[in-house]
Every structure is written in structure tokens, then in C-alpha cells.
């Protein structure tokens, strides 16, 4: 099963910046980029617009009425599917809505080239379920 590793590296005004890598079953790196999540602190409580706790998550594909497409939905024993933590496109902290945004470039207030990076993400993941590991190892 493929694995996405997110290392949170910096808190900005209304978000948390991270770097991500996706690895195949053999451990070969397939894709890298940046992530943007809500600001901290970590919480398991719904409707807080705060980031989820560091840890290991299952990612399954679930239809999002808001985005009108299937997106990866993260969950584990502490964070239920009902919290609706998705991976999707966006640029700023205000776009996260509790979710994780991916992009290829880092800016002062967010991440950029999210649409392009999300297309690359889909090519690599191929709508297969995968694992996400989130680590607060950076400067937060």
C-alpha cells in the first residue's frame, strides 16, 4: 500500500505548513510537495477548524458534495470518518476547512500550484486507498 508522509514544519497566521512525500510499496519516493492544514493546536474534536493530531491515518476515497468528486478521506481510531478530513486543492489557510491542501510551491501566506500538484497526486495514487502519517517534527 502506498504511504504519504507529512512533516509539519511551520505555523503561519491561520495555517500550518508541511512537506509531503508519497512512497510506493517498496519505499521508493514517487511525489513530493507542500501541505497546508488549519492552524494548531491538534485536536480530535469536530467543527473546530483545527488540524488533526499527528499519527497514522487510513485514506479511503469518498464523494465530496462540495467538490463534486471523490477525494481521499482520512480517519483512524481517534478521528472518525464523520469529521470529513479530506485532501484537496486550495491556496490559503481559509481554504482548508479542517482539511489538508497540497501544492508544489510555498508562498508567504500559503501554497501554490495546487491544481497541478493535485493532478500529479491522482496520477501517483490512482484512486487506491493509502496510508497517511503526520509528524509534528518541524518547528511547531
N, C-alpha and C positions, 0 to 999 in steps of 0.2 A: 504494500500500500504506500502511496506517495505521502510525503510529510512536508508541511510548511512550518518553518521555524521563524518566529517573530521575536526580535530583541528590541525592547523599548529603550530608546536612547535619550530622549529629551522631552521635557514638558514645555509647551508654549502656552500662550494666553488662554486658549479654550480647547486644547487638544494635546495628545501625546503622539510624538513621532517615533517611529520604529523602522528597522530594516528587516526585510524578509528574504528568505531563500526557500526554494522548493527543491526537494530531493526525490529521486526515484527510489525504487525498492532496493537498489544496490548501493545507495548513498551518493550517487553522482548528482551534482548540482545542475538543475535544469533551468532555473529562473531566479533572478534577484530583483529587488526594488525597495521602495519605501512604503510604510504604512502610516495611516493616520487614524487614531481612535479618539474617543472622548477623553477629556482630562480625567485625572485621578481624583480621589483615591479609588483603588479597586473595590468593586462591590458585587455581591451576588443578588442584590435587591433590584427588582424590575422598576422601570419608569423613573430612573434617576439620571439618565444620560451621562453615566459614568462608565469607565472601562471595566471589562470583566477581569477577574483575578488571573494572575499568571497561573499557568498549569497546562495540562494536556486536554484537548478537546477533540471530539469527533466532528467531522464536517460532512453533512449529507445535503443533497440537492433538494430545495424546497421552493415552490412557486411563491413569488412575492407579488401581491396585487399592486403595490406601489410602483414597482419597477416593471411589472407585466412580463416577467420572465423567471426562470429558475435560477436561484443563487445558492451559494454554499451557506448552510445554517449550522452554527456552532453550538455544541452542548456537551455537558459532562454531568457527573453526579451532583455537582453543586450548582450548575447553571442549566436550567431546563430549556427545552426547545421553545417553550412558551415565551421566553424572553426575546426571541427573534433576533439574535445576534447574527447578522449577515456579513458577507464580504461583497463589496460592490464598488462602484465608481464614485468619484467626488473630488473635491479640492481642498475644502477648508473644514475646520472643526465643526462648523454649523451644518455641514453635510453628513456628519457621521451618524446622527440619530441613534447613538448607542452601538453602532456597528464598526466594522473595520473597512477602511478605504485603502486601495492600493494605487501606486503611481510609480513613475520612473524617475522623476526629478523632485528635488527638495527645494522649497522656497522659504522665505522668511515666515510666512503665515500659513503654510500648507504644503501640499504636494501637487505635482503637475503631471500632465500626460497620462492621466488615469484611464482614459478610454483606450488608448493604445496598449497600455500595460495590462488592462483587464482582458483585452483580446488575446494577448500573449499568454496570460494566465489560463484562459479557456483552452487554448491550443495545447498547453502542457498538461493540464488536469484532465481534459477530455470528458468532463461530466462524471468522472469517477468519484466515489467517496474518498476522503483522505483524512489525515490526522493534522491537527494544528497544535504546536507547542509554543506557548507565550512565556517570555522570560523578562523579568524586570531588571536585567543585569546592567543596564546602562546607567545614565546619570539621573535616574528618578528615585 
